[in-house]
């Protein structure tokens, strides 16, 4: 090569640029492979020409040799801290002081999230990073340059032009929430110690003695200001300076804004507070800064904090309040969930009046009693929960809480099944609460999708007796709905002590009812899987419903099937199988299905069972699935052999079994089990159902084998040409089974943009990974 120095220069420029596009602009410029090739070329050149080495070369980002300690660095301009405001009043005082000090109204502020990480000062000389230091005591910090070089979004050399000869950039190092979670998941999986929180994660990572360790940590950085500036000028306002920093290659938070006056500040605070749980990084408040530098100088400082800026903090996410009552809520399957009624309290900007107590065990564990002062926590947008009791504040005479014996809605007994945490109202469909929940679930979007049938209507339809079970929805008439509405209006008017509100006349008055009837009618045409899901069978979610429909092919088969045969369906275990069996054993449930069918609900069915259903339809597997004491797989095979293939399973006696080689204890256990009438008839029913199924399963050839039959596929990341759901459906049409988790049995993984831990797992296990292009090509070739 003619001139290695020039090649090195060119390579560094390209790599810096690629890095900035990837980590700061989120707009990759070159493929990873090309980046790697360029980096390797640069490494080789630097090794061959040590005189060309540079601390700001992209090769330094992987972490250089460990340092022994962090040398002290004196900040050319001290790193100050901020005063805090915890209430609107304190913010109003802050604005008033500025308005009086500057004699202005509604001054302009730069407003920014207060990132919950670690402050950093980056010193650039002639556009190159020379020192990175922590805040320390504000005057002196620690040199963490080697570690900071590994943070990919921090420029080692500035972009563009016009930067001052000396420029200190101040900002926050932090660990994005998603990266923090992924990191901890991996740590837990590997038995390593997880990080306590993103802030500790960032701080701990920066203080690693070995920069190669820091390089592995997913750290990010946002610039929020400047320190020393020499040999050049910056714009006249803070917001323009931030823009300039972005031009020079620094990541600047896109949530920053410019507002005017107190209203502007509080509006920003509330807006970002509402979105806080959805932000990709942790914040503990917002920072308000006078935007105009001249105005900042005029306001000056008090002790170590500026008078021109303040941090408006979010209230703590835990608060104490008083537990006033514990109510019982009854769910669709009768589960009785205790709900805490609280004296209203603000937790992270939201008034909390209820908190979940999960179940009776949780209450016993916490020993929560009515009247207790409790600590309530709100984590993100999840339902608030009670963390603990402040025992010192327990009122005299507070009694331990016990689950009431009767359902608060229908008065039926509340019972607990053995070994279960859940208590249930035994009223089933006689319980109005369960009825309403059943209708709500039935009509929901992923079930029968009855548009317009919202909670309020369900409430009224059930309360006024128009609907007692889901089949009633299909008998509603326009007159019913209009009459119901009239009664509701009258009831409300009476409650308010006035005349019924004048009602719209004619068409408009009934339009809603016509629309509702039309969507009820539309829902008659549905699929078997939606129909099964809509029935609300305990433990039967969408994916189980789908698997059942595909496996057995028809509602008639499924609703008559003895429970052990449900276990043949992949992913259906004993508990789900029994729950299905229990549901279809109830005459009331069978009647509900009959009524739905009579009233024109027609679930589209595959018709025949899946060819795969043939697997496991042998008598030995059946014996195992019947969960007969002592009958393990090997014993089951011995029993079947002794019966000459299984034909006489229902009748063979112990002596014949023993003669056929079955150990006497096993033979005795089997015969004793079968001696019970219910067991004998279950066995016969299973044998008959197996025969029946076998006769109806088409030969795989007749159906035409599909290219992905028997293959399990996992989708991860986001695809650009379709949703994951759509991709899954198309793969299923080609015979694949779509699963949510990667294991050794996974056939291949389709990885879209921003694929995370599943992709990693697939790579670890050496499983084939497809990108979107390959998926599309495959679907194209196979007509999927
Ligand atoms: S400005 C003189 N802006 O909060 C102004 N600080 O007590 C100095 N922080 O240690 C800081 N986000 O680490 C500023 N957008 C932001 C910030 C921010 C987080 C931290 C910073 C500092 C502390 C202030």
Boltz pocket constraint, residues with backbone or C-beta under 6 A from the ligand:
constraints:
  - pocket:
      binder: B
      contacts: [[A, 80], [A, 81], [A, 82], [A, 83], [A, 112], [A, 113], [A, 114], [A, 115], [A, 116], [A, 117], [A, 118], [A, 119], [A, 120], [A, 135], [A, 171], [A, 172], [A, 224], [A, 225], [A, 287], [A, 306], [A, 309], [A, 311]]
      max_distance: 6.0
